[in-house]
């Protein structure tokens, strides 16, 4: 950041300490957040913020912040609201991952609420008589659903790290389901696109279409009374309102109608797991993301480690030389994913080796900077160290949201039903859709799943196991160990490379979160051997990539939908770089005029950007009381 820009930020913050710190901060500050020449600008707040893929749900979260809730309260409220307003991905019948940063303890936790395979699931359950994968059964039958984790996960987060009651955070979602809300263009169109699958199931047909089978037009009201009752039972009884009693009975009745395997015991046995996030240093930052059973954190850090060895900035953003390095790093990481990644409670995932800088250096050394390698020549690579034809063609949905409160607590959450509207099967009487996450297992070694991903033993189906995921909720920290970014995305197999490009855009190219979001993205996943790219990569660059030997996919569409919050505060210098008297000034809440019931914070500004690759997303900010 230039001195000029830095000063502008300080003036905006209105801090008296700006001039005191100017000298030391400018030297260490790195980003031109408020560049007047930028084509895209983030939404700004100096209190709390919520960014999600659906604006009503963002507002629900921001209202919780305005009422004094923390980032975790807001996240849980947003998560339940999205289950109503964004039914293709928001859910209570699916699962996901939440990264929580607690400012007071300076601690980051990874909450794993991924679906679990039912106890009677078995390795070959999706193979037909010929031994081939029956994709319909794996993706659209009652067998495609894992035991849902979302309700247990959100309640776990609230019980352990929230401050409000479950009733308080659930009430907005209950009201939205009971009274209905105006259907957005996005919801109307996505229901139309999924009509065939959803209308195969009588309950889904009733819930999401009018009595004559026609769809809802934008602006018409969609009410979901059965869902409202289920949410009400959860509000009254907590976890038991979903995994036991009436909701569980309705789910069991659905299993019986469709011949499903899930039992009451499976519901009772569902477990949320708190894990240690997987973190890695990338240049001056520390990037923390979801560990296995997501492959996201491991491979994002592996790729960043490879890329760290080059001066990417000097190559130019999205130049052929830059994209070549990205593609070759992605190719190698996804080759490893196919062999080494799975549920760590069932398979010894070599996280430390895969994220080791020395291993990255070995892989980097194998990359020819002038020519593309061929995926068929690249094998999962750890053994060298001492230490499909298209992306899945299925319409896909997952959703990410980020929340940040006035005390510096941060939530980065990605959850999903897997495909858009999951299996398409709703639990009749309970009003919610069931996931088709079982397709994220490797049904047969080498056979691609819905995202073209291949796998083997590590991700084979076993009772009680969690299918391997690519979801990558991420929080990045600066050199002073303060959070500076929360981000994540949907996109199936492409999630990991999308989130990584957000990091690269911000760290290497000094982009604001708005510019980083808007920039065109690419993706490669080893198999198929294709570079997927968005519009916005120049034709000259594509020609150069082709000349290097890359095979380009020419029908990618858009990649992901990141929902991000970036923080800029008086934080860039390492704590020890600041003289002691100045440090006291920065860290004294009284002198800053900041009142905090939690850890004294260095007041900061939040920059939020909802990714408009999916219509209807939005940033909502905490209302401030007059005394603020
Ligand atoms: O867990 C996973 O990796 C997938 N089930 C995520 C699916 C997804 O992102 C679909 N969204 N576009």
Boltz pocket constraint, residues with backbone or C-beta under 6 A from the ligand:
constraints:
  - pocket:
      binder: B
      contacts: [[A, 396], [A, 397], [A, 398], [A, 399], [A, 416], [A, 417], [A, 418], [A, 419], [A, 437], [A, 440], [A, 468], [A, 469], [A, 470], [A, 471], [A, 489], [A, 490], [A, 491], [A, 492], [A, 493], [A, 495]]
      max_distance: 6.0
